[in-house]
Amino acid sequence: MDVRLLLAGLREYSSVEKLTPEVVNKIIKRIEVHKSEVVDGHKQVKIDIYFTGAGLVDLATVKEMLAIAEAAQK
C-alpha cells in the first residue's frame, strides 16, 4: 500500500461534487464485477474496487456492522 499516493488522491478529491471520469481514473485502479447469485431470494453481485495506492479495501458487510454495533452497546 502506498499511503502517500492514496492520501494525495483523497486530498485532491475530498470535496468533489461531481463524479467524473477524471476523478474515477485518479482514485480507482480497477473494478471487478463478479457473477451474481441469489441470497435469501435477492439477487446480489459482489463488486471489488481496487483503489490507487491502497488496493482492495475490505469493508464490513451490513450484518458485520450490526454485530459490531451490538457488541459495542454491551
N, C-alpha and C positions, 0 to 999 in steps of 0.2 A: 504494500500500500504506500503510495506517495502522498503523504498528508499535505505537503506544500502545494502540490498540483490540485488536489481536491479543494483545499481552502481557498486557493486563488479563484477557482471557478465559482465556488459558492459565494465568495465576497462580491465578485463581479455581477452575479445574477441574483443576489438575495432579495432584491426588491423589484424583480421583474414583474410586470403587469400583464404581459402577453407572451405566451409560449410560441416562439418562432423556431424555424429550423436551425438558425444560428445558435440559439440557446441550447437546444437539444443536442446538437453536434458538439458543443463545447463541454457539456457536463455528462453526457451519456456516451459510453464507448460502444455498447451494443445491447440489443433487446432480444431475448429468446422467448418465443411463444411455444408452449408445449401442447400436446394433444389434450383435447377436452375430455372430461369424464363427468359422470353423473354421480352426485353425492347427496343422499337424502332427498332425491327427486329434483335436485337443482343441478344444472349444468355448470361446471367450473373449469376454468382454464388457468393453469399456472403460468405466470409470466416472470421471468428473471430479468432484472435490469442491472447491467454492469456499468457502474459509474466510473468516469475518468479519474484515475488516481486512487480509487478505493476498491474497485472491482465489485463483486456481488456483495450486497449488504443484506444480511438475513434479518428480516423483520418478523416480529411475533405475529401469529395469527390472531384473529378476534378471540377465539377460545383461550389461547395462551394469555392474552392481555386481560381477559376477565378473571382467569385463575390468579394472575399476579395481583390484580386489584383486590380480589377476595382475600388472598393471603396477607396483603398489606393491612387490611382492616382488622385482622385478628390480633 
